[in-house]
Amino acid sequence: MTVTGKQSLVRLVTIAGGVILADQLTKALIMAQLPLYERMEVTSFFNITHVLNPGGAFGMFATQSPVVRRFFFLFVSSLVSLGLLWFYGQVAREHRFLSMGLAAIFGGAVGNLIDRFRFGQVVDFLDFYIGTWHWPAFNVADSAICIGMAILFYHVILNKIPEL
């Protein structure tokens, strides 16, 4: 079956839109129901904890001034998002699985970008741990980015990335 441009666009809007919607709804629920820095124990290795991340992945740039962080993350996130859209347009018709991963990355990037525009930082709440060791808190957008990156790496490792 040949994939049309319209089908590719529907795939992008469905996946990225679903990620953005789920991300923003869960963040709104956390902000409305759980005070900042409070946690709700779910299991012996997982809490829901309301935190704000002023930095990037793993707190990158968290110690920089708010002006530097805001400029860097808004500028870089916007550029990356535009680059993802371009790359998506190049591969979506021939590489369905890869395009799904790119749509997930795009949706996650936009979800976190919305937070950066609204709050100057990102709302995180998923907190996994073993004993006293905690993985940095994350959110739905971060999860989508990780899944999309895994799909992208799968294509890179198997040499399924087309020459552009």
Backbone torsions as a table, in degrees:
resi	resn	phi	psi	omega
1	MET	NA	130.3	177.5
2	THR	-84.7	131.8	179.6
3	VAL	-89.2	132.3	178.8
4	THR	-91.8	168.0	175.7
5	GLY	-61.2	-36.1	179.6
6	LYS	-65.6	-42.4	178.3
7	GLN	-63.6	-38.8	177.9
8	SER	-64.0	-41.2	179.3
9	LEU	-66.4	-41.2	177.8
10	VAL	-61.8	-40.9	178.1
11	ARG	-61.5	-46.1	179.9
12	LEU	-61.5	-49.1	-177.6
13	VAL	-65.4	-39.5	-178.8
14	THR	-66.4	-50.1	-176.5
15	ILE	-72.2	-54.0	-178.1
16	ALA	-63.4	-42.7	179.0
17	GLY	-63.2	-40.1	177.6
18	GLY	-64.1	-41.0	178.0
19	VAL	-64.1	-47.9	-179.0
20	ILE	-60.6	-46.0	-179.5
21	LEU	-62.1	-49.5	179.9
22	ALA	-62.3	-41.4	-179.9
23	ASP	-62.6	-51.3	-176.7
24	GLN	-69.0	-35.9	177.4
25	LEU	-66.3	-43.5	179.8
26	THR	-66.8	-38.5	178.0
27	LYS	-65.6	-41.0	178.3
28	ALA	-63.9	-40.4	178.3
29	LEU	-63.3	-44.8	179.0
30	ILE	-61.7	-47.5	-178.4
31	MET	-63.0	-34.1	-178.3
32	ALA	-79.8	-31.1	-171.3
33	GLN	-107.4	-17.3	-174.4
34	LEU	-131.2	115.4	-179.6
35	PRO	-58.7	153.2	179.8
36	LEU	-54.7	133.0	179.8
37	TYR	72.6	2.7	174.4
38	GLU	-85.4	157.4	179.0
39	ARG	-134.4	154.4	176.2
40	MET	-124.3	117.6	-179.3
41	GLU	-74.1	129.0	-179.4
42	VAL	-106.9	-49.0	177.2
43	THR	-139.8	-174.9	179.1
44	SER	-74.2	-3.5	-179.9
45	PHE	-136.1	9.0	-176.0
46	PHE	-147.1	128.8	173.4
47	ASN	-123.4	156.9	164.7
48	ILE	-102.3	117.5	-174.1
49	THR	-129.9	123.7	-178.4
50	HIS	-84.3	109.9	176.9
51	VAL	-134.2	159.8	175.0
52	LEU	-114.8	129.6	-178.7
53	ASN	-106.3	108.5	179.2
54	PRO	-77.8	-15.7	-177.7
55	GLY	-100.3	-163.7	177.5
56	GLY	-98.0	-151.0	179.0
57	ALA	-55.1	131.7	179.3
58	PHE	58.3	28.2	176.6
59	GLY	79.0	13.9	-179.9
60	MET	-54.5	131.9	180.0
61	PHE	68.4	10.8	-177.8
62	ALA	-61.9	-27.4	-177.9
63	THR	-89.6	-3.6	177.8
64	GLN	-74.0	163.0	179.2
65	SER	-64.2	152.8	179.4
66	PRO	-56.7	-35.3	180.0
67	VAL	-65.6	-45.3	179.1
68	VAL	-63.9	-46.4	179.8
69	ARG	-60.4	-47.6	-177.0
70	ARG	-60.7	-48.3	179.0
71	PHE	-61.0	-50.5	-176.3
72	PHE	-59.4	-53.0	-174.8
73	PHE	-70.4	-37.6	178.3
74	LEU	-68.5	-43.1	-179.1
75	PHE	-68.0	-52.2	-177.8
76	VAL	-65.2	-44.7	179.6
77	SER	-61.1	-39.4	178.6
78	SER	-66.2	-43.2	178.2
79	LEU	-63.5	-45.0	179.5
80	VAL	-62.4	-41.9	179.6
81	SER	-61.7	-43.3	177.4
82	LEU	-64.7	-41.0	177.5
83	GLY	-62.8	-39.9	177.7
84	LEU	-63.1	-41.7	178.0
85	LEU	-62.0	-42.2	178.8
86	TRP	-62.6	-48.8	-179.2
87	PHE	-61.8	-40.9	177.3
88	TYR	-57.0	-46.2	180.0
89	GLY	-61.4	-28.6	-179.3
90	GLN	-78.7	-28.9	-172.0
91	VAL	-114.1	-13.1	-168.7
92	ALA	-60.0	-37.5	-176.4
93	ARG	-72.0	-34.3	-174.7
94	GLU	-100.2	-21.7	-173.5
95	HIS	-129.3	80.8	-174.3
96	ARG	-60.5	-47.4	-177.7
97	PHE	-63.5	-44.0	177.7
98	LEU	-61.7	-43.1	-179.7
99	SER	-63.9	-31.6	176.5
100	MET	-66.2	-41.6	177.1
101	GLY	-64.0	-42.8	178.9
102	LEU	-64.6	-37.5	177.6
103	ALA	-65.0	-38.2	177.9
104	ALA	-65.7	-43.0	177.7
105	ILE	-62.1	-45.6	179.7
106	PHE	-60.0	-47.1	179.1
107	GLY	-60.4	-42.4	178.1
108	GLY	-65.0	-42.7	178.7
109	ALA	-61.9	-43.1	179.6
110	VAL	-67.4	-39.8	178.0
111	GLY	-57.9	-45.9	178.4
112	ASN	-73.1	-31.6	177.5
113	LEU	-64.3	-37.8	176.5
114	ILE	-58.3	-45.1	178.2
115	ASP	-61.4	-42.6	-178.1
116	ARG	-64.4	-38.4	176.0
117	PHE	-68.3	-42.2	-177.0
118	ARG	-74.7	-45.5	-169.6
119	PHE	-118.4	-11.8	-174.7
120	GLY	77.1	5.6	178.2
121	GLN	-158.9	175.5	-174.0
122	VAL	-111.8	136.9	175.9
123	VAL	-80.6	122.6	176.2
124	ASP	-120.2	153.5	-177.5
125	PHE	-156.1	-13.3	-179.7
126	LEU	-88.4	116.9	-171.3
127	ASP	-126.0	102.6	177.6
128	PHE	-100.6	144.9	-177.2
129	TYR	-156.6	160.6	171.8
130	ILE	-131.9	113.0	-176.1
131	GLY	62.8	-121.7	178.8
132	THR	-96.2	-2.9	-179.6
133	TRP	-87.3	120.2	179.9
134	HIS	-113.6	133.5	168.0
135	TRP	-71.5	143.7	178.1
136	PRO	-56.1	138.1	180.0
137	ALA	-59.4	147.7	-178.4
138	PHE	-145.0	-174.1	-176.1
139	ASN	-141.4	-175.2	-179.1
140	VAL	-62.1	-41.7	180.0
141	ALA	-60.5	-44.5	178.6
142	ASP	-61.5	-40.3	178.7
143	SER	-62.1	-44.1	179.3
144	ALA	-63.6	-39.9	178.0
145	ILE	-62.4	-44.0	179.7
146	CYS	-63.6	-43.3	178.4
147	ILE	-63.6	-45.2	178.5
148	GLY	-61.8	-39.7	178.3
149	MET	-66.2	-36.8	177.1
150	ALA	-62.1	-41.3	177.5
151	ILE	-65.3	-42.7	178.0
152	LEU	-61.1	-46.6	178.5
153	PHE	-62.3	-38.0	176.1
154	TYR	-56.3	-45.3	179.6
155	HIS	-68.0	-38.1	179.6
156	VAL	-66.4	-46.7	-178.2
157	ILE	-62.7	-38.6	-179.3
158	LEU	-89.1	8.2	-179.5
159	ASN	55.1	42.0	179.4
160	LYS	-101.9	11.4	177.4
161	ILE	-85.7	123.8	-179.7
162	PRO	-73.9	154.8	173.6
163	GLU	-74.0	132.7	-176.6
164	LEU	-102.2	NA	NA
